[in-house]
Amino acid sequence: DDSQTKNITPVPPGRYFLKAPVEPGKIIAVGLNYKDHASEFGSSIPQDPILFLKPPSAVVGPEEDIIIPYKSKRVDYEAELAVVISNQCRMITPREAKNNILGYTCGNDVTERDFQKRDSQWTRSKGFDTFCPLGPWIATDVNPLALSIECYLDGVVRQRSNTANMIWNPYELVSFISSIMTLYPGDVILTGTPSGVGPLKAGETVSVKIEGIGVLKNRVSYGS
């Protein structure tokens, strides 16, 4: 009410920071969900969505550092639309998926590329601490089927596409994943990245910008 509004004291810039808008129980990520990204890596279009998991410990919020691991040779940015689940659900249809989604946020599926090539599984390359920036907030009123998605490195555009170019749209992905595992409130689905992925270096700033949601900005630093 108005009396409560009058008692709110504004916090000046620089005196606050945003944390990640969700603490997921699990993070399910999708590989090769844009045709141009599959072509970029010389891969054929998969018959079914390619799934892998990132640990919740990888999550960081806006303005937090992405830390390049010691002895790492190449760490890449991957701008992605992130889906946040609202209800426990299992075996739902794409039509039912909409009613089980809380909203959407920006995600960055940070990847250690040399480890990814070396290992038969992607757990190590995708699972380091700080390798899943999310934010700045959850948008609950956007249509995920046609959103522009961009990635900037020190202000220079590196990725630019639209979620309309996905092979499987977010509703289809939620349905497919729910046929494999139960989804719970707060679970996050990373829906894949378009072409243009590239390396990060300490001192750089990477920004993921998605139409109707906002900008997720993170610095890059070296670990010890």
Disulfide bonds with the S-S distance in Angstrom:
none
